Amino acid sequence: MKQTIAPFAVPSTDVVNHGGWRLGTADGEISLPVDVEHWDYQTVLRLSAPVSVDRARALDEAGLSPDTDLAVLVTVRSDHTGCQRRVALVAVPPQARYDLAIEFELDGHDLGGRLDLDTLLVATAPVPARALAARRPASILWRARHRTHLEGQSSRFPTDSAEFALSRPSQADAGWVLQVDLTDPDASFMSSVRLTLNSGQPIVQDLLRGASDLRTAFLRRAINWDVTRQLALAALSSADVHDGPPDPDATSVAGVLRNILAAVWPHDEPTVLRRRLQDDPGSLEVHLQSQTRLFAAAR
Amino acid sequence: MTGPLLYPRLPREEGRKLLLGQAGMDLDGLARSAQLDHPAAAPAATGGRPVDPEKLLDLRDTIRSVAVQAGYPGALRRGSEQLFDRPCGTALFERMMIVPADAASEDVWTFLSLVLVPEIGPWRFPERAEDRMLGRPRNVMRRLWWRAWALGPDLDFSPDGCTPFGEDEFVGIMERPSIGGNPRTARAVRDAIWRLELARTGFGRSDLAREVTRRFRAFMSHIAVDALDDRELHGLLDEVGVAAVRAISINRDRQA
């Protein structure tokens, strides 16, 4: 989760112990999996989590009076719909330490894709005891994010296939096309980028059928190299991909492109890479070939 | 028909094929080519009931009726696009009975835009840009449904003394996922902008809206808006509004 610097004192991260989310199933509760299988819009998920709050220490470290009201807030956000909502707001009773049982049902009508569950400890009515303490209602003192994927989207690059002879007759001999839409840098990466494989190519047909031989293995590596290369060049051509640390939780097209640059060139900012692209483009190209292991299978 | 409806999904490459075929067609030709189905389109396998042809026909007639009221087939004059956009968004939201999870599917809007009412996209956006015709987030109708979801359903509504939102103001809210993705937050920001309009600050509402959303997002990094009650949220946004007016005023003085 991206680190946010609050303009007020916050307590240590261990003042809250989040026991992890449990998913209710027909066979009992299980730990929330990375992928929730057999999910659709009409599925209602039953989720619960034990959250232990060391209220006394949280308030003391945050510089807040014991009169301060605290609550645990849970929100959910879907990267497929962009919808975000509150699902639980539970007051923390005025005891030194308290174990809360957070439970709710989540119906699927506005979800799908990656689901982020954010748990926050908030001062709903802060009473500052020291100068740097929070003063505004709903000041966030602590946060944690958990994640799952609905519809099994955990590791899918947006990909489909089509016969180019019909949809792109002038490019019927191509192998694939990568489309990157950067008109809105905040748009979801999953809706802004699409790889389409040409099912009119016999070797692509073999790949789509799941063939696993030297030819299809090299094709996979070639696609990986080319897609990485195109995304890297798109990132470097965009003024919306900035210097600074990448955000591993980014889902926007600009954010993910920044992450791709960081994965390939972990020690170089985009500004430096742009200069290198002008001055010595070959060095970027050879680095890409090496990083994507284009020829690794040939050894 | 009750319960959520599932709409046919036309994959992007099939959509591109259709677009190629429609490239040289005029509005009348496009309207006559409209269909209620397509061999490559199918709804999601689960999650609701597939929409029936009668419902699709009703939807098509509704969209066309809104377009005619806005002057179709005559070109929309610059500045009058909301004569179509707002009522169309409301109509789509009220008629489609689609859940947000399906409304977030590109392929649903590709089907509606290129198969059901193929003349509407080119009429509204004569340059026929691909991202308006295919079902991507800026699609001619997709963006309108989501506006109605977040800020409607009646997008033509405004309080006495105010005017309905325009394109810049809708975009300013909807293209900020932390605001546009939560109807309660989106409506609270909208209402705050209307209060500023009523206050007759002397500044343009679009400038105020831009400044308010920017400043409010800064607060959202450390204030859990979902933990604020309505009174607190209203108060925070009014504070943001005052700061926005002050900032614009200072900026204007500097430029003078």
Interface residues (C-beta under 8 A of the other chain):
Chain A: T4 A6 P7 F8 D40 Y41 Q42 A71 L73 T75 R77 S78 H80 T81 G82 C83 Q84 R85 R86 L89 G108 H109 D110 L111 G112 L120 V122 T124 R136 P137 A138 S139 I140 D160 S161 A162 L166 S167 R168 D181 T183 D184 D186 A187 S188 S191 S192 R194 T196
Chain B: P4 P11 R12 E13 E14 R16 K17 L20 A44 A45 T46 G47 G48 V99 P100 A101 D102 A103 A104 E106 D131 R136 P137 R138 E175 R176 P177 S178 G180 G181 N182 S221 H222 I223 A224 V225 D226 A227 L228 E232 L236
